[in-house]
């Protein structure tokens, strides 16, 4: 069983999107709903792709100084460059990890897509080592896929 209940998150997003929330509101709602799942979701960041740069557009949890990340840099930029999600069980073992804060131990980055186009990503930091199972990753991917349809 996963901590994140994607069906509940998706239902909230779909309900709000039919009422016409602005893009920023939908992104913030996503960040809040995912973080509200609780541990291991310490902080949730939604970065959207603008050219060759990921731009932070919503977050829940700890603030970050990384408002923009170049494609190819860090775990987030690598996800876009390689066009694949990133599940990093121990960020301290990853050479290209960009430190957000000293408490983060693991990271899960799931791409938001519309067809083959990458729109952005959901980036989750956790203070726990290796907390994201394949099922947890799939749950977050369900949320990202729904968001890709709604944006």
C-alpha positions in Angstrom: 0.0 0.0 0.0 1.3 3.5 -0.8 1.3 6.5 1.4 0.1 8.7 -1.4 -3.5 8.0 -2.5 -3.4 9.2 -6.1 -7.1 8.7 -6.8 -8.0 11.2 -4.0 -5.4 13.7 -5.2 -6.6 13.3 -8.9 -10.3 13.7 -7.9 -9.5 17.0 -6.2 -7.5 18.3 -9.1 -10.2 17.3 -11.6 -12.9 18.9 -9.5 -10.9 22.1 -9.2 -9.9 22.2 -12.9 -13.6 22.0 -14.0 -14.1 25.2 -12.0 -11.4 26.9 -14.0 -8.5 27.5 -11.6 -5.5 29.3 -12.9 -2.5 27.2 -13.8 -0.6 28.4 -10.7 -3.5 27.5 -8.4 -3.7 24.0 -9.9 0.1 23.5 -9.4 -0.1 24.7 -5.8 -3.1 22.5 -5.1 -1.0 19.5 -6.4 2.0 20.4 -4.2 -0.2 20.7 -1.2 -2.2 17.5 -1.8 0.9 15.4 -2.4 2.7 16.8 0.7 -0.5 16.3 2.8 0.0 12.5 2.2 2.6 12.8 5.1 5.9 11.0 5.5 7.9 10.4 3.5 6.7 13.5 1.5 8.8 16.2 3.3 8.8 18.8 0.6 7.1 18.9 -2.8 8.2 21.2 -5.7 6.6 21.7 -9.0 9.1 22.8 -11.6 7.8 23.7 -15.1 10.0 23.5 -18.2 10.7 26.9 -19.9 13.1 26.3 -22.8 16.2 24.8 -21.3 15.3 25.8 -17.7 13.1 24.3 -15.0 11.3 27.1 -13.1 9.8 26.6 -9.7 6.1 27.5 -9.9 4.7 25.9 -6.7 5.9 24.1 -3.6 4.8 22.8 -0.2 7.2 22.2 2.6 10.6 23.7 2.9 11.5 26.7 0.9 14.4 26.3 -1.6 16.8 28.8 -3.1 16.7 26.9 -6.4 14.1 28.8 -8.3 15.6 27.8 -11.6 17.5 24.7 -12.6 19.2 24.1 -16.0 18.3 21.0 -17.9 21.0 18.5 -17.3 21.9 19.8 -13.8 21.1 18.0 -10.6 18.5 15.3 -10.2 15.7 17.5 -11.6 17.7 18.6 -14.7 18.9 15.0 -15.3 15.3 13.8 -15.3 14.5 16.1 -18.2 17.7 15.5 -20.1 17.3 11.8 -19.9 13.5 12.0 -20.3 13.0 9.6 -17.4 11.9 9.8 -13.8 14.5 9.7 -11.1 14.3 7.8 -7.8 17.3 8.5 -5.7 17.4 6.5 -2.5 20.4 8.3 -1.0 21.1 11.8 -2.4 24.5 11.9 -0.7 25.6 9.1 -2.9 24.7 11.0 -6.1 27.4 13.1 -7.6 25.2 15.6 -9.4 22.8 16.2 -6.5 22.1 19.9 -5.8 21.7 20.4 -2.1 18.4 22.0 -1.1 18.9 21.6 2.6 21.0 19.4 4.9 18.1 17.3 6.0 17.1 15.8 2.6 18.2 12.2 2.3 16.3 11.0 -0.8 14.5 12.4 -3.8 11.9 11.3 -6.3 11.4 13.2 -9.5 8.4 12.3 -11.8 8.0 14.1 -15.1 4.7 15.8 -16.1 4.0 15.0 -19.7 1.4 15.7 -22.4 2.0 12.9 -24.9 5.8 13.0 -25.7 6.1 16.6 -24.5 7.7 17.2 -21.1 5.8 20.1 -19.3 7.6 19.9 -16.0 8.0 17.7 -13.0 6.9 16.9 -9.5 10.1 16.8 -7.3 9.7 15.2 -3.9 12.3 15.5 -1.1 12.3 13.2 1.9 14.3 13.2 5.1 14.1 9.4 5.0 16.6 7.1 3.3 15.1 5.0 0.4 11.4 5.6 1.2 10.0 5.5 -2.4 9.0 2.0 -3.5 8.0 1.3 -7.1 4.4 1.5 -6.0 4.9 4.9 -4.4 6.6 6.1 -7.6 3.7 4.8 -9.7 1.2 6.6 -7.4 3.1 9.9 -8.0 3.3 9.2 -11.7 -0.5 8.8 -11.8 -0.8 12.3 -10.2 1.7 13.7 -12.7 -0.1 12.1 -15.7 -3.4 13.6 -14.5 -1.8 17.0 -14.1 -0.4 16.7 -17.6 -3.9 16.2 -19.0 -5.3 19.1 -16.9 -2.7 21.8 -17.7 
